[in-house]
């Protein structure tokens, strides 16, 4: 071990100016034994750095493989403090598990590590499971450190100052180098001289010590006198303190009395200022006039001042004061008297307005004009400030006042609405007694419970009926527009007034239940009312407004229902006009009630539209063939065409066409099915004719209308029309050159059986002579005669001039196609024979043109 240690010191640590202190042969636990040497070394320079170095032997040479600073060592685990074991763990950047070559070598290295930790790292590294022997070594190390002699070495390194002193001493002595023994004796003699001088100095200092003790005794006597003087002064100070405490206590109570007087003065001033109402305000509240604007403003200012006085923040103790209680009673009395006077005045104005019967009943030729109440609103607007005061002061009286307003103005509006809508109904149906047209039934139909009732069966329109419908649709559209135009300013101005007068912007709907109860009470008084029919009316956005104008929606719904009964398609005009007015008033302030009514009317129009679609759908589904009329374009196709034309004209540029587009698709789907079913039922007309005529009519109509949602339907109609046109041409045209076609069918059969085309004429039945005989049977005049008979036959079947021309052109194209087929077969099967038909393509075109021009329509 000594030789290895010296070798390691010389080869590895001396070049790095380090001193090797301990080594141990180790290998990693649980693996193949690969011997390494773990070394502990310190640097020669200050500050001392301790390092752990792992050295491996490579072919007789030692090389450093790993190095760690001992400051990074966190834990040393000896595995067992009792038994001798060669295993130990170092916790560095990770846990290193090593096995020493022997337990004794491990103990020696652990001892070295412990000493280094004690001397240089101040116990920074934690040691666990260490043998007690190492602790004993630690005590020895501490003792050696105390004496300045390192353990195991017998000397301690001299300091720089000590080394300098020794060198100076040796320079002064000539015998220091030549004769060490004489130099040592000289040093010993000098030391004895110094000890003698020290003893003499101590003996001389005894006298000085005696004098010092005497001085200390004198000082103690002086301290005793000083303590007596301080005791007297302390008693005097205690007496002064007692007197000062008494004076301070007297001053504290004087200050408390002064503060209380100031607080009392502030409280009295606060109560006097807060609970004092100006005499002018008192007079205005008791006797001020409510008829002029100036006096109303004075009363409003006085009422606000009264509210401030009455709502003064008072503590419970304040209210026990007699003066405060009397003032509060006075304020309450003033408030009640003024409230009674103000409410009575407003009641009188409102009742007088409600008793105003308005204009005389409308004459038959009168215009639809709805009276407005702008003057009445202007009369009440000066009281807005007082109404805000009343709302905060007495909400119950405030709500009662609204009830009076709603009852009186609601009845007035109800009467005026009835007069205007009676005139509107008269203009729609032609007479005032709307019950003759089932007006009560139409009102019932406006309810959700009766919205699913079956509509009356519609009949096919005649020319007179069409003119009547056109007149009615104009009247319905005009009346609806006039009514909605008149309703807009009335509803908006009334809502603006109610919002301002009754402070609805700050109300937060505290009295919604009361407004709804008032509205439902008035609705229940309407003749023939049904409670279920008003369920939707409760959805009106502002019940305060609906309590006054609740009759608007009832009358409007009844008018819409009557229009729907007078003219089936009036729902289109309802959708158009309500949508337009909704768009106009969408962002209009104070139009929420009007928009809600228009929205409900729009929903009613949509339900009526769905019923109308259902009626048309049933009409198309249940359509029957006319018995005495020539079958051409089916009546429901014309009916559907009129409906789509009217809907597109009315709802042009109208948003929200989803329902209309769905209705179109539903009706055309039903129409396609009914056309096919009725074509199968008819015996007077061929199936292909009926389907071709009607699908062609639908196709041309949709092509003209250019409705985006019906583009697929148009393509389907074109497909069906083209399909039946082809079948019709094939059926009627057939094989115009019958025997010639039969002859060439045989030629095609021969070719199909393997006979070459150029050898077909060798067959006896298909020789050139037989071909000439067949061709001679179809001269040009016979072909033209056959075409004239065919044209007259088609003319009897088709009712549309445009369709006849289309069919005749298709037949011409098919005939020419057959002609080219025959010519081609002659060229292939009878080459060089010079055989051809007796007419050309130009002759055929001339025949078709001549037949079209000469045959009467």
QUIDACOR-V126921 format. One record per run of one state. SS is the DSSP state (H for helix, E for strand, L for the rest). FROM is the first residue (numbers start at 1). LEN is the number of residues. Records with the same first field share a line. If there is no record, write none. Layout:
SS: FROM-LEN + FROM-LEN
This chain:
L: 1-1 + 14-4 + 29-7 + 44-6 + 59-2 + 73-2 + 78-9 + 92-3 + 101-2 + 121-5 + 129-3 + 148-12 + 173-2 + 179-1 + 275-4 + 288-5 + 311-5 + 320-2 + 356-18 + 382-2 + 394-1 + 430-4 + 438-1 + 446-2 + 451-12 + 502-2 + 507-5 + 525-6 + 535-1 + 540-3 + 567-3 + 585-7 + 622-13 + 651-7 + 682-5 + 706-2 + 734-4 + 753-4 + 763-1 + 767-1 + 777-3 + 798-3 + 830-11 + 855-3
H: 2-12 + 70-3 + 103-18 + 132-16 + 160-13 + 175-4 + 180-95 + 279-9 + 293-18 + 316-4 + 322-34 + 374-8 + 384-10 + 395-35 + 434-4 + 439-7 + 448-3 + 463-39 + 504-3 + 512-13 + 531-4 + 536-4 + 543-24 + 570-15 + 592-30 + 635-16 + 658-24 + 687-19 + 708-26 + 738-15 + 757-6 + 764-3 + 768-9 + 780-18 + 801-29 + 841-14
E: 18-11 + 36-8 + 50-9 + 61-9 + 75-3 + 87-5 + 95-6 + 126-3
